[in-house]
Amino acid sequence: MTIIWQLIVGLIIGAIARLLLPGREAIAEGALGWLITALIGMGGAFLGTLVGSALWGGEGYTAGWIMSILGAILLLLLARVLFAKKS
C-alpha cells in the first residue's frame, strides 16, 4: 500500500510542477505519461529532501510540498534539456 500512496503523492506533485512550468515536455501521452509524471514527482520529493536537508534540516529531514514541487520543476527542466527535439 505504501508504493501506491507514493505514486499518488508523486502524481500530485508532478502534476503541480507541470502546471507551474509553462511549455510542453517531450513526455509520452496517455497512461505512460501519467506514470512518468508520477515518477518525476517522486524524484522531485527525493531531490527536495536532499536539498532541504543540506540547507536547513539535519538527519531525518523530510521535504514539504514546496521543496518537493521545486525539486520536480528542476527535474522537468532537466528533462527538457535532455530530451529537447532539435529543430
PyMOL Python script that loads the backbone (N, CA, C, O; Angstrom):
from pymol import cmd

cmd.read_pdbstr("""\
ATOM      1  N   MET A   1       0.820  -1.192   0.000  1.00  0.00           N
ATOM      2  CA  MET A   1       0.000   0.000   0.000  1.00  0.00           C
ATOM      3  C   MET A   1       0.865   1.257   0.000  1.00  0.00           C
ATOM      4  O   MET A   1       0.449   2.295  -0.515  1.00  0.00           O
ATOM      5  N   THR A   2       2.054   1.173   0.568  1.00  0.00           N
ATOM      6  CA  THR A   2       2.936   2.335   0.634  1.00  0.00           C
ATOM      7  C   THR A   2       3.360   2.782  -0.763  1.00  0.00           C
ATOM      8  O   THR A   2       3.442   3.982  -1.026  1.00  0.00           O
ATOM      9  N   ILE A   3       3.627   1.846  -1.652  1.00  0.00           N
ATOM     10  CA  ILE A   3       4.054   2.190  -3.014  1.00  0.00           C
ATOM     11  C   ILE A   3       2.928   2.898  -3.755  1.00  0.00           C
ATOM     12  O   ILE A   3       3.171   3.853  -4.494  1.00  0.00           O
ATOM     13  N   ILE A   4       1.722   2.444  -3.564  1.00  0.00           N
ATOM     14  CA  ILE A   4       0.579   3.086  -4.216  1.00  0.00           C
ATOM     15  C   ILE A   4       0.421   4.513  -3.692  1.00  0.00           C
ATOM     16  O   ILE A   4       0.164   5.433  -4.468  1.00  0.00           O
ATOM     17  N   TRP A   5       0.573   4.702  -2.375  1.00  0.00           N
ATOM     18  CA  TRP A   5       0.473   6.040  -1.796  1.00  0.00           C
ATOM     19  C   TRP A   5       1.563   6.950  -2.342  1.00  0.00           C
ATOM     20  O   TRP A   5       1.299   8.116  -2.639  1.00  0.00           O
ATOM     21  N   GLN A   6       2.795   6.435  -2.481  1.00  0.00           N
ATOM     22  CA  GLN A   6       3.892   7.227  -3.031  1.00  0.00           C
ATOM     23  C   GLN A   6       3.615   7.612  -4.481  1.00  0.00           C
ATOM     24  O   GLN A   6       3.915   8.734  -4.889  1.00  0.00           O
ATOM     25  N   LEU A   7       3.050   6.699  -5.261  1.00  0.00           N
ATOM     26  CA  LEU A   7       2.703   7.024  -6.646  1.00  0.00           C
ATOM     27  C   LEU A   7       1.636   8.107  -6.721  1.00  0.00           C
ATOM     28  O   LEU A   7       1.708   8.993  -7.573  1.00  0.00           O
ATOM     29  N   ILE A   8       0.648   8.042  -5.836  1.00  0.00           N
ATOM     30  CA  ILE A   8      -0.425   9.049  -5.848  1.00  0.00           C
ATOM     31  C   ILE A   8       0.131  10.416  -5.475  1.00  0.00           C
ATOM     32  O   ILE A   8      -0.154  11.404  -6.151  1.00  0.00           O
ATOM     33  N   VAL A   9       0.922  10.485  -4.405  1.00  0.00           N
ATOM     34  CA  VAL A   9       1.500  11.764  -3.986  1.00  0.00           C
ATOM     35  C   VAL A   9       2.477  12.266  -5.050  1.00  0.00           C
ATOM     36  O   VAL A   9       2.515  13.463  -5.336  1.00  0.00           O
ATOM     37  N   GLY A  10       3.267  11.364  -5.637  1.00  0.00           N
ATOM     38  CA  GLY A  10       4.183  11.747  -6.713  1.00  0.00           C
ATOM     39  C   GLY A  10       3.444  12.287  -7.914  1.00  0.00           C
ATOM     40  O   GLY A  10       3.904  13.235  -8.552  1.00  0.00           O
ATOM     41  N   LEU A  11       2.296  11.693  -8.235  1.00  0.00           N
ATOM     42  CA  LEU A  11       1.485  12.178  -9.353  1.00  0.00           C
ATOM     43  C   LEU A  11       0.973  13.585  -9.068  1.00  0.00           C
ATOM     44  O   LEU A  11       0.971  14.434  -9.960  1.00  0.00           O
ATOM     45  N   ILE A  12       0.545  13.839  -7.850  1.00  0.00           N
ATOM     46  CA  ILE A  12       0.055  15.173  -7.487  1.00  0.00           C
ATOM     47  C   ILE A  12       1.186  16.194  -7.589  1.00  0.00           C
ATOM     48  O   ILE A  12       1.006  17.268  -8.164  1.00  0.00           O
ATOM     49  N   ILE A  13       2.351  15.859  -7.030  1.00  0.00           N
ATOM     50  CA  ILE A  13       3.497  16.781  -7.074  1.00  0.00           C
ATOM     51  C   ILE A  13       3.936  17.012  -8.516  1.00  0.00           C
ATOM     52  O   ILE A  13       4.190  18.151  -8.907  1.00  0.00           O
ATOM     53  N   GLY A  14       4.030  15.951  -9.310  1.00  0.00           N
ATOM     54  CA  GLY A  14       4.424  16.086 -10.712  1.00  0.00           C
ATOM     55  C   GLY A  14       3.428  16.896 -11.520  1.00  0.00           C
ATOM     56  O   GLY A  14       3.820  17.691 -12.373  1.00  0.00           O
ATOM     57  N   ALA A  15       2.145  16.702 -11.261  1.00  0.00           N
ATOM     58  CA  ALA A  15       1.125  17.457 -11.985  1.00  0.00           C
ATOM     59  C   ALA A  15       1.180  18.945 -11.622  1.00  0.00           C
ATOM     60  O   ALA A  15       1.036  19.804 -12.492  1.00  0.00           O
ATOM     61  N   ILE A  16       1.387  19.245 -10.342  1.00  0.00           N
ATOM     62  CA  ILE A  16       1.504  20.656  -9.941  1.00  0.00           C
ATOM     63  C   ILE A  16       2.734  21.278 -10.595  1.00  0.00           C
ATOM     64  O   ILE A  16       2.677  22.410 -11.075  1.00  0.00           O
ATOM     65  N   ALA A  17       3.839  20.545 -10.615  1.00  0.00           N
ATOM     66  CA  ALA A  17       5.060  21.074 -11.236  1.00  0.00           C
ATOM     67  C   ALA A  17       4.854  21.316 -12.732  1.00  0.00           C
ATOM     68  O   ALA A  17       5.323  22.320 -13.269  1.00  0.00           O
ATOM     69  N   ARG A  18       4.153  20.398 -13.404  1.00  0.00           N
ATOM     70  CA  ARG A  18       3.894  20.589 -14.835  1.00  0.00           C
ATOM     71  C   ARG A  18       2.950  21.755 -15.086  1.00  0.00           C
ATOM     72  O   ARG A  18       3.054  22.419 -16.117  1.00  0.00           O
ATOM     73  N   LEU A  19       2.031  22.015 -14.165  1.00  0.00           N
ATOM     74  CA  LEU A  19       1.136  23.158 -14.311  1.00  0.00           C
ATOM     75  C   LEU A  19       1.866  24.481 -14.084  1.00  0.00           C
ATOM     76  O   LEU A  19       1.573  25.477 -14.745  1.00  0.00           O
ATOM     77  N   LEU A  20       2.816  24.488 -13.151  1.00  0.00           N
ATOM     78  CA  LEU A  20       3.540  25.717 -12.840  1.00  0.00           C
ATOM     79  C   LEU A  20       4.595  26.063 -13.877  1.00  0.00           C
ATOM     80  O   LEU A  20       4.943  27.234 -14.033  1.00  0.00           O
ATOM     81  N   LEU A  21       5.106  25.077 -14.583  1.00  0.00           N
ATOM     82  CA  LEU A  21       6.164  25.299 -15.563  1.00  0.00           C
ATOM     83  C   LEU A  21       5.530  25.423 -16.949  1.00  0.00           C
ATOM     84  O   LEU A  21       4.971  24.451 -17.458  1.00  0.00           O
ATOM     85  N   PRO A  22       5.608  26.606 -17.566  1.00  0.00           N
ATOM     86  CA  PRO A  22       4.960  26.780 -18.865  1.00  0.00           C
ATOM     87  C   PRO A  22       5.675  25.997 -19.961  1.00  0.00           C
ATOM     88  O   PRO A  22       6.872  25.725 -19.867  1.00  0.00           O
ATOM     89  N   GLY A  23       4.934  25.646 -20.985  1.00  0.00           N
ATOM     90  CA  GLY A  23       5.501  24.922 -22.115  1.00  0.00           C
ATOM     91  C   GLY A  23       5.157  23.438 -22.064  1.00  0.00           C
ATOM     92  O   GLY A  23       4.458  22.962 -21.169  1.00  0.00           O
ATOM     93  N   ARG A  24       5.679  22.728 -23.064  1.00  0.00           N
ATOM     94  CA  ARG A  24       5.408  21.292 -23.160  1.00  0.00           C
ATOM     95  C   ARG A  24       6.689  20.510 -23.014  1.00  0.00           C
ATOM     96  O   ARG A  24       7.759  20.957 -23.428  1.00  0.00           O
ATOM     97  N   GLU A  25       6.571  19.341 -22.422  1.00  0.00           N
ATOM     98  CA  GLU A  25       7.691  18.431 -22.287  1.00  0.00           C
ATOM     99  C   GLU A  25       7.547  17.319 -23.316  1.00  0.00           C
ATOM    100  O   GLU A  25       6.455  17.054 -23.821  1.00  0.00           O
ATOM    101  N   ALA A  26       8.647  16.687 -23.611  1.00  0.00           N
ATOM    102  CA  ALA A  26       8.635  15.546 -24.525  1.00  0.00           C
ATOM    103  C   ALA A  26       8.315  14.286 -23.733  1.00  0.00           C
ATOM    104  O   ALA A  26       9.115  13.352 -23.676  1.00  0.00           O
ATOM    105  N   ILE A  27       7.127  14.273 -23.120  1.00  0.00           N
ATOM    106  CA  ILE A  27       6.683  13.143 -22.315  1.00  0.00           C
ATOM    107  C   ILE A  27       5.553  12.457 -23.064  1.00  0.00           C
ATOM    108  O   ILE A  27       4.720  13.110 -23.692  1.00  0.00           O
ATOM    109  N   ALA A  28       5.537  11.151 -22.993  1.00  0.00           N
ATOM    110  CA  ALA A  28       4.548  10.354 -23.707  1.00  0.00           C
ATOM    111  C   ALA A  28       3.128  10.719 -23.274  1.00  0.00           C
ATOM    112  O   ALA A  28       2.915  11.255 -22.187  1.00  0.00           O
ATOM    113  N   GLU A  29       2.190  10.427 -24.122  1.00  0.00           N
ATOM    114  CA  GLU A  29       0.777  10.671 -23.848  1.00  0.00           C
ATOM    115  C   GLU A  29       0.164   9.436 -23.193  1.00  0.00           C
ATOM    116  O   GLU A  29       0.734   8.346 -23.253  1.00  0.00           O
ATOM    117  N   GLY A  30      -0.979   9.609 -22.578  1.00  0.00           N
ATOM    118  CA  GLY A  30      -1.737   8.502 -22.026  1.00  0.00           C
ATOM    119  C   GLY A  30      -1.218   8.020 -20.686  1.00  0.00           C
ATOM    120  O   GLY A  30      -0.666   8.787 -19.897  1.00  0.00           O
ATOM    121  N   ALA A  31      -1.408   6.725 -20.447  1.00  0.00           N
ATOM    122  CA  ALA A  31      -1.054   6.137 -19.151  1.00  0.00           C
ATOM    123  C   ALA A  31       0.442   6.228 -18.867  1.00  0.00           C
ATOM    124  O   ALA A  31       0.847   6.431 -17.722  1.00  0.00           O
ATOM    125  N   LEU A  32       1.257   6.079 -19.897  1.00  0.00           N
ATOM    126  CA  LEU A  32       2.706   6.182 -19.700  1.00  0.00           C
ATOM    127  C   LEU A  32       3.083   7.602 -19.282  1.00  0.00           C
ATOM    128  O   LEU A  32       3.981   7.773 -18.457  1.00  0.00           O
ATOM    129  N   GLY A  33       2.437   8.603 -19.816  1.00  0.00           N
ATOM    130  CA  GLY A  33       2.676   9.987 -19.420  1.00  0.00           C
ATOM    131  C   GLY A  33       2.326  10.235 -17.963  1.00  0.00           C
ATOM    132  O   GLY A  33       3.042  10.946 -17.259  1.00  0.00           O
ATOM    133  N   TRP A  34       1.218   9.646 -17.508  1.00  0.00           N
ATOM    134  CA  TRP A  34       0.835   9.766 -16.102  1.00  0.00           C
ATOM    135  C   TRP A  34       1.871   9.103 -15.202  1.00  0.00           C
ATOM    136  O   TRP A  34       2.218   9.642 -14.151  1.00  0.00           O
ATOM    137  N   LEU A  35       2.361   7.952 -15.602  1.00  0.00           N
ATOM    138  CA  LEU A  35       3.372   7.243 -14.819  1.00  0.00           C
ATOM    139  C   LEU A  35       4.676   8.045 -14.761  1.00  0.00           C
ATOM    140  O   LEU A  35       5.300   8.145 -13.705  1.00  0.00           O
ATOM    141  N   ILE A  36       5.079   8.609 -15.887  1.00  0.00           N
ATOM    142  CA  ILE A  36       6.301   9.424 -15.923  1.00  0.00           C
ATOM    143  C   ILE A  36       6.132  10.672 -15.059  1.00  0.00           C
ATOM    144  O   ILE A  36       7.070  11.076 -14.371  1.00  0.00           O
ATOM    145  N   THR A  37       4.951  11.284 -15.085  1.00  0.00           N
ATOM    146  CA  THR A  37       4.677  12.440 -14.240  1.00  0.00           C
ATOM    147  C   THR A  37       4.772  12.056 -12.764  1.00  0.00           C
ATOM    148  O   THR A  37       5.323  12.811 -11.962  1.00  0.00           O
ATOM    149  N   ALA A  38       4.241  10.891 -12.401  1.00  0.00           N
ATOM    150  CA  ALA A  38       4.323  10.430 -11.016  1.00  0.00           C
ATOM    151  C   ALA A  38       5.770  10.171 -10.615  1.00  0.00           C
ATOM    152  O   ALA A  38       6.175  10.503  -9.501  1.00  0.00           O
ATOM    153  N   LEU A  39       6.546   9.583 -11.510  1.00  0.00           N
ATOM    154  CA  LEU A  39       7.955   9.323 -11.208  1.00  0.00           C
ATOM    155  C   LEU A  39       8.750  10.615 -11.076  1.00  0.00           C
ATOM    156  O   LEU A  39       9.647  10.709 -10.238  1.00  0.00           O
ATOM    157  N   ILE A  40       8.429  11.608 -11.895  1.00  0.00           N
ATOM    158  CA  ILE A  40       9.085  12.917 -11.762  1.00  0.00           C
ATOM    159  C   ILE A  40       8.709  13.552 -10.426  1.00  0.00           C
ATOM    160  O   ILE A  40       9.554  14.166  -9.775  1.00  0.00           O
ATOM    161  N   GLY A  41       7.472  13.414 -10.020  1.00  0.00           N
ATOM    162  CA  GLY A  41       7.049  13.937  -8.714  1.00  0.00           C
ATOM    163  C   GLY A  41       7.751  13.230  -7.573  1.00  0.00           C
ATOM    164  O   GLY A  41       8.163  13.877  -6.611  1.00  0.00           O
ATOM    165  N   MET A  42       7.895  11.917  -7.657  1.00  0.00           N
ATOM    166  CA  MET A  42       8.604  11.165  -6.622  1.00  0.00           C
ATOM    167  C   MET A  42      10.079  11.553  -6.595  1.00  0.00           C
ATOM    168  O   MET A  42      10.667  11.709  -5.525  1.00  0.00           O
ATOM    169  N   GLY A  43      10.668  11.705  -7.768  1.00  0.00           N
ATOM    170  CA  GLY A  43      12.058  12.144  -7.834  1.00  0.00           C
ATOM    171  C   GLY A  43      12.227  13.554  -7.311  1.00  0.00           C
ATOM    172  O   GLY A  43      13.236  13.867  -6.679  1.00  0.00           O
ATOM    173  N   GLY A  44      11.241  14.416  -7.569  1.00  0.00           N
ATOM    174  CA  GLY A  44      11.277  15.776  -7.047  1.00  0.00           C
ATOM    175  C   GLY A  44      11.215  15.810  -5.532  1.00  0.00           C
ATOM    176  O   GLY A  44      11.886  16.626  -4.900  1.00  0.00           O
ATOM    177  N   ALA A  45      10.412  14.927  -4.943  1.00  0.00           N
ATOM    178  CA  ALA A  45      10.356  14.845  -3.484  1.00  0.00           C
ATOM    179  C   ALA A  45      11.690  14.375  -2.923  1.00  0.00           C
ATOM    180  O   ALA A  45      12.145  14.875  -1.894  1.00  0.00           O
ATOM    181  N   PHE A  46      12.312  13.420  -3.592  1.00  0.00           N
ATOM    182  CA  PHE A  46      13.625  12.938  -3.163  1.00  0.00           C
ATOM    183  C   PHE A  46      14.667  14.047  -3.280  1.00  0.00           C
ATOM    184  O   PHE A  46      15.461  14.256  -2.362  1.00  0.00           O
ATOM    185  N   LEU A  47      14.666  14.753  -4.404  1.00  0.00           N
ATOM    186  CA  LEU A  47      15.611  15.851  -4.612  1.00  0.00           C
ATOM    187  C   LEU A  47      15.358  16.987  -3.621  1.00  0.00           C
ATOM    188  O   LEU A  47      16.302  17.574  -3.092  1.00  0.00           O
ATOM    189  N   GLY A  48      14.097  17.294  -3.373  1.00  0.00           N
ATOM    190  CA  GLY A  48      13.755  18.314  -2.386  1.00  0.00           C
ATOM    191  C   GLY A  48      14.214  17.942  -0.986  1.00  0.00           C
ATOM    192  O   GLY A  48      14.636  18.806  -0.217  1.00  0.00           O
ATOM    193  N   THR A  49      14.134  16.658  -0.653  1.00  0.00           N
ATOM    194  CA  THR A  49      14.615  16.199   0.643  1.00  0.00           C
ATOM    195  C   THR A  49      16.122  16.350   0.743  1.00  0.00           C
ATOM    196  O   THR A  49      16.635  16.778   1.777  1.00  0.00           O
ATOM    197  N   LEU A  50      16.835  16.005  -0.319  1.00  0.00           N
ATOM    198  CA  LEU A  50      18.292  16.135  -0.293  1.00  0.00           C
ATOM    199  C   LEU A  50      18.720  17.592  -0.150  1.00  0.00           C
ATOM    200  O   LEU A  50      19.579  17.910   0.672  1.00  0.00           O
ATOM    201  N   VAL A  51      18.131  18.468  -0.936  1.00  0.00           N
ATOM    202  CA  VAL A  51      18.500  19.884  -0.883  1.00  0.00           C
ATOM    203  C   VAL A  51      18.088  20.491   0.450  1.00  0.00           C
ATOM    204  O   VAL A  51      18.868  21.220   1.064  1.00  0.00           O
ATOM    205  N   GLY A  52      16.890  20.203   0.901  1.00  0.00           N
ATOM    206  CA  GLY A  52      16.406  20.755   2.160  1.00  0.00           C
ATOM    207  C   GLY A  52      17.206  20.288   3.358  1.00  0.00           C
ATOM    208  O   GLY A  52      17.465  21.069   4.274  1.00  0.00           O
ATOM    209  N   SER A  53      17.601  19.022   3.364  1.00  0.00           N
ATOM    210  CA  SER A  53      18.398  18.539   4.493  1.00  0.00           C
ATOM    211  C   SER A  53      19.796  19.139   4.484  1.00  0.00           C
ATOM    212  O   SER A  53      20.389  19.337   5.544  1.00  0.00           O
ATOM    213  N   ALA A  54      20.333  19.432   3.298  1.00  0.00           N
ATOM    214  CA  ALA A  54      21.656  20.055   3.222  1.00  0.00           C
ATOM    215  C   ALA A  54      21.601  21.520   3.652  1.00  0.00           C
ATOM    216  O   ALA A  54      22.555  22.025   4.244  1.00  0.00           O
ATOM    217  N   LEU A  55      20.494  22.207   3.361  1.00  0.00           N
ATOM    218  CA  LEU A  55      20.417  23.625   3.671  1.00  0.00           C
ATOM    219  C   LEU A  55      19.878  23.921   5.070  1.00  0.00           C
ATOM    220  O   LEU A  55      20.474  24.709   5.805  1.00  0.00           O
ATOM    221  N   TRP A  56      18.761  23.301   5.447  1.00  0.00           N
ATOM    222  CA  TRP A  56      18.082  23.689   6.676  1.00  0.00           C
ATOM    223  C   TRP A  56      18.022  22.587   7.712  1.00  0.00           C
ATOM    224  O   TRP A  56      18.242  22.827   8.899  1.00  0.00           O
ATOM    225  N   GLY A  57      17.733  21.418   7.278  1.00  0.00           N
ATOM    226  CA  GLY A  57      17.495  20.347   8.227  1.00  0.00           C
ATOM    227  C   GLY A  57      18.761  19.580   8.533  1.00  0.00           C
ATOM    228  O   GLY A  57      19.865  19.959   8.142  1.00  0.00           O
ATOM    229  N   GLY A  58      18.573  18.558   9.200  1.00  0.00           N
ATOM    230  CA  GLY A  58      19.677  17.669   9.502  1.00  0.00           C
ATOM    231  C   GLY A  58      19.248  16.266   9.149  1.00  0.00           C
ATOM    232  O   GLY A  58      18.554  16.036   8.159  1.00  0.00           O
ATOM    233  N   GLU A  59      19.661  15.361   9.953  1.00  0.00           N
ATOM    234  CA  GLU A  59      19.285  13.970   9.753  1.00  0.00           C
ATOM    235  C   GLU A  59      17.792  13.817  10.048  1.00  0.00           C
ATOM    236  O   GLU A  59      17.298  14.358  11.038  1.00  0.00           O
ATOM    237  N   GLY A  60      17.093  13.103   9.218  1.00  0.00           N
ATOM    238  CA  GLY A  60      15.667  12.893   9.417  1.00  0.00           C
ATOM    239  C   GLY A  60      14.790  13.980   8.802  1.00  0.00           C
ATOM    240  O   GLY A  60      13.581  13.987   9.035  1.00  0.00           O
ATOM    241  N   TYR A  61      15.359  14.890   8.032  1.00  0.00           N
ATOM    242  CA  TYR A  61      14.578  15.942   7.380  1.00  0.00           C
ATOM    243  C   TYR A  61      13.760  15.334   6.249  1.00  0.00           C
ATOM    244  O   TYR A  61      14.280  14.539   5.466  1.00  0.00           O
ATOM    245  N   THR A  62      12.506  15.693   6.158  1.00  0.00           N
ATOM    246  CA  THR A  62      11.673  15.288   5.024  1.00  0.00           C
ATOM    247  C   THR A  62      11.166  16.546   4.338  1.00  0.00           C
ATOM    248  O   THR A  62      10.812  17.528   4.989  1.00  0.00           O
ATOM    249  N   ALA A  63      11.139  16.497   3.033  1.00  0.00           N
ATOM    250  CA  ALA A  63      10.732  17.673   2.259  1.00  0.00           C
ATOM    251  C   ALA A  63       9.246  17.916   2.413  1.00  0.00           C
ATOM    252  O   ALA A  63       8.450  16.980   2.496  1.00  0.00           O
ATOM    253  N   GLY A  64       8.889  19.173   2.450  1.00  0.00           N
ATOM    254  CA  GLY A  64       7.488  19.551   2.430  1.00  0.00           C
ATOM    255  C   GLY A  64       7.030  19.653   0.983  1.00  0.00           C
ATOM    256  O   GLY A  64       7.765  19.311   0.056  1.00  0.00           O
ATOM    257  N   TRP A  65       5.817  20.124   0.808  1.00  0.00           N
ATOM    258  CA  TRP A  65       5.247  20.216  -0.534  1.00  0.00           C
ATOM    259  C   TRP A  65       6.026  21.179  -1.416  1.00  0.00           C
ATOM    260  O   TRP A  65       6.253  20.900  -2.593  1.00  0.00           O
ATOM    261  N   ILE A  66       6.436  22.314  -0.853  1.00  0.00           N
ATOM    262  CA  ILE A  66       7.103  23.331  -1.676  1.00  0.00           C
ATOM    263  C   ILE A  66       8.442  22.816  -2.187  1.00  0.00           C
ATOM    264  O   ILE A  66       8.746  22.960  -3.372  1.00  0.00           O
ATOM    265  N   MET A  67       9.244  22.221  -1.313  1.00  0.00           N
ATOM    266  CA  MET A  67      10.543  21.689  -1.741  1.00  0.00           C
ATOM    267  C   MET A  67      10.358  20.534  -2.725  1.00  0.00           C
ATOM    268  O   MET A  67      11.149  20.386  -3.657  1.00  0.00           O
ATOM    269  N   SER A  68       9.336  19.726  -2.529  1.00  0.00           N
ATOM    270  CA  SER A  68       9.072  18.629  -3.460  1.00  0.00           C
ATOM    271  C   SER A  68       8.700  19.156  -4.843  1.00  0.00           C
ATOM    272  O   SER A  68       9.166  18.634  -5.855  1.00  0.00           O
ATOM    273  N   ILE A  69       7.863  20.185  -4.886  1.00  0.00           N
ATOM    274  CA  ILE A  69       7.456  20.766  -6.168  1.00  0.00           C
ATOM    275  C   ILE A  69       8.646  21.438  -6.845  1.00  0.00           C
ATOM    276  O   ILE A  69       8.822  21.313  -8.057  1.00  0.00           O
ATOM    277  N   LEU A  70       9.466  22.151  -6.068  1.00  0.00           N
ATOM    278  CA  LEU A  70      10.667  22.765  -6.650  1.00  0.00           C
ATOM    279  C   LEU A  70      11.624  21.711  -7.198  1.00  0.00           C
ATOM    280  O   LEU A  70      12.224  21.910  -8.254  1.00  0.00           O
ATOM    281  N   GLY A  71      11.771  20.604  -6.498  1.00  0.00           N
ATOM    282  CA  GLY A  71      12.603  19.511  -6.997  1.00  0.00           C
ATOM    283  C   GLY A  71      12.041  18.921  -8.285  1.00  0.00           C
ATOM    284  O   GLY A  71      12.797  18.603  -9.203  1.00  0.00           O
ATOM    285  N   ALA A  72      10.723  18.775  -8.358  1.00  0.00           N
ATOM    286  CA  ALA A  72      10.094  18.256  -9.572  1.00  0.00           C
ATOM    287  C   ALA A  72      10.252  19.230 -10.733  1.00  0.00           C
ATOM    288  O   ALA A  72      10.437  18.807 -11.874  1.00  0.00           O
ATOM    289  N   ILE A  73      10.180  20.533 -10.456  1.00  0.00           N
ATOM    290  CA  ILE A  73      10.389  21.529 -11.509  1.00  0.00           C
ATOM    291  C   ILE A  73      11.817  21.430 -12.037  1.00  0.00           C
ATOM    292  O   ILE A  73      12.043  21.510 -13.244  1.00  0.00           O
ATOM    293  N   LEU A  74      12.781  21.257 -11.133  1.00  0.00           N
ATOM    294  CA  LEU A  74      14.167  21.077 -11.581  1.00  0.00           C
ATOM    295  C   LEU A  74      14.320  19.841 -12.464  1.00  0.00           C
ATOM    296  O   LEU A  74      15.026  19.878 -13.472  1.00  0.00           O
ATOM    297  N   LEU A  75      13.660  18.752 -12.088  1.00  0.00           N
ATOM    298  CA  LEU A  75      13.722  17.538 -12.910  1.00  0.00           C
ATOM    299  C   LEU A  75      13.052  17.734 -14.263  1.00  0.00           C
ATOM    300  O   LEU A  75      13.530  17.208 -15.268  1.00  0.00           O
ATOM    301  N   LEU A  76      11.951  18.485 -14.306  1.00  0.00           N
ATOM    302  CA  LEU A  76      11.296  18.770 -15.585  1.00  0.00           C
ATOM    303  C   LEU A  76      12.187  19.617 -16.485  1.00  0.00           C
ATOM    304  O   LEU A  76      12.264  19.381 -17.690  1.00  0.00           O
ATOM    305  N   LEU A  77      12.856  20.602 -15.899  1.00  0.00           N
ATOM    306  CA  LEU A  77      13.786  21.410 -16.692  1.00  0.00           C
ATOM    307  C   LEU A  77      14.925  20.559 -17.231  1.00  0.00           C
ATOM    308  O   LEU A  77      15.344  20.728 -18.376  1.00  0.00           O
ATOM    309  N   LEU A  78      15.423  19.648 -16.413  1.00  0.00           N
ATOM    310  CA  LEU A  78      16.477  18.735 -16.858  1.00  0.00           C
ATOM    311  C   LEU A  78      15.971  17.827 -17.977  1.00  0.00           C
ATOM    312  O   LEU A  78      16.690  17.567 -18.942  1.00  0.00           O
ATOM    313  N   ALA A  79      14.741  17.349 -17.851  1.00  0.00           N
ATOM    314  CA  ALA A  79      14.161  16.501 -18.898  1.00  0.00           C
ATOM    315  C   ALA A  79      13.994  17.281 -20.199  1.00  0.00           C
ATOM    316  O   ALA A  79      14.197  16.728 -21.281  1.00  0.00           O
ATOM    317  N   ARG A  80      13.628  18.554 -20.107  1.00  0.00           N
ATOM    318  CA  ARG A  80      13.501  19.372 -21.315  1.00  0.00           C
ATOM    319  C   ARG A  80      14.840  19.534 -22.010  1.00  0.00           C
ATOM    320  O   ARG A  80      14.915  19.481 -23.238  1.00  0.00           O
ATOM    321  N   VAL A  81      15.892  19.730 -21.237  1.00  0.00           N
ATOM    322  CA  VAL A  81      17.222  19.896 -21.823  1.00  0.00           C
ATOM    323  C   VAL A  81      17.700  18.590 -22.471  1.00  0.00           C
ATOM    324  O   VAL A  81      18.245  18.598 -23.574  1.00  0.00           O
ATOM    325  N   LEU A  82      17.488  17.483 -21.776  1.00  0.00           N
ATOM    326  CA  LEU A  82      17.984  16.196 -22.280  1.00  0.00           C
ATOM    327  C   LEU A  82      17.183  15.675 -23.465  1.00  0.00           C
ATOM    328  O   LEU A  82      17.752  15.092 -24.387  1.00  0.00           O
ATOM    329  N   PHE A  83      15.870  15.878 -23.451  1.00  0.00           N
ATOM    330  CA  PHE A  83      15.025  15.291 -24.484  1.00  0.00           C
ATOM    331  C   PHE A  83      14.441  16.310 -25.450  1.00  0.00           C
ATOM    332  O   PHE A  83      13.434  16.042 -26.105  1.00  0.00           O
ATOM    333  N   ALA A  84      15.069  17.476 -25.542  1.00  0.00           N
ATOM    334  CA  ALA A  84      14.586  18.504 -26.466  1.00  0.00           C
ATOM    335  C   ALA A  84      14.773  18.044 -27.894  1.00  0.00           C
ATOM    336  O   ALA A  84      15.806  17.478 -28.251  1.00  0.00           O
ATOM    337  N   LYS A  85      13.764  18.292 -28.704  1.00  0.00           N
ATOM    338  CA  LYS A  85      13.854  17.932 -30.119  1.00  0.00           C
ATOM    339  C   LYS A  85      14.622  19.008 -30.854  1.00  0.00           C
ATOM    340  O   LYS A  85      14.326  20.196 -30.722  1.00  0.00           O
ATOM    341  N   LYS A  86      15.583  18.600 -31.610  1.00  0.00           N
ATOM    342  CA  LYS A  86      16.370  19.545 -32.404  1.00  0.00           C
ATOM    343  C   LYS A  86      15.560  19.975 -33.617  1.00  0.00           C
ATOM    344  O   LYS A  86      15.008  19.140 -34.333  1.00  0.00           O
ATOM    345  N   SER A  87      15.492  21.279 -33.844  1.00  0.00           N
ATOM    346  CA  SER A  87      14.723  21.751 -34.998  1.00  0.00           C
ATOM    347  C   SER A  87      15.610  22.484 -35.972  1.00  0.00           C
ATOM    348  O   SER A  87      15.135  22.954 -37.006  1.00  0.00           O
TER     349      SER A  87
END
""", "prot")
cmd.dss("prot")
cmd.show_as("cartoon", "prot")
cmd.util.cbc("prot")
cmd.orient("prot")
